């Protein structure tokens, strides 16, 4: 009996004018206990040295001139070669076991298409870091979960199977710069694929994207990401399709057929 094949990994990082934070992110990825097979940095028309920093760290750099993180992220997923696509942002600092943790989670759950993890802030007022992270992620999961009918995806600590991406790549709203790309991906992956919480390590990330006008734009994009999927994904309609799909999946499984 042959041992199970090791799943290859590609890390995708969209970036726009974040050279300094990108350098910290890439340094943390260089220190992984299990290095990724490739790192793809998508330069979304940066005016700083982001691409230079990425190449110096050994990443493969591709350019995406289309505006918006959704276009950049999708371009990176398209370019990735690995069986697993791991996504984080340039403002993130993963723990040393992140890639290993993701690989083991997928190896143990063959029916799961995507894992999404937690995060904590690495800067900002120290007393506010933990409660603000819990409030933000908790509110995000609660509000979007009602629209989705399942767990959302969090783009700063996200991983999914490449074949799952290939199944939905033509459906995502990659050309709309006002769509929240990870929420959009959750709409398309979650209806027919399993999404689970990534156990273990929390992703470190800068609080900067959640301050000032950045936070307001995130709220706007989250609302738009829900509305562009209506009326097709209006919650009662979406929930009904998902329930029907899950029922068919259970009854067609070997265990269900013996009942």
Helices and strands as residue ranges (DSSP letters): E 9-15, H 19-30, E 38-43, H 50-56, E 60-63, H 69-79, E 84-87, E 92-93, H 98-108, E 112-116, E 119-121, H 126-148, E 158-161, H 162-168, H 181-190, E 194-197, E 203-205, G 208-210, H 212-227, H 235-252, H 254-257
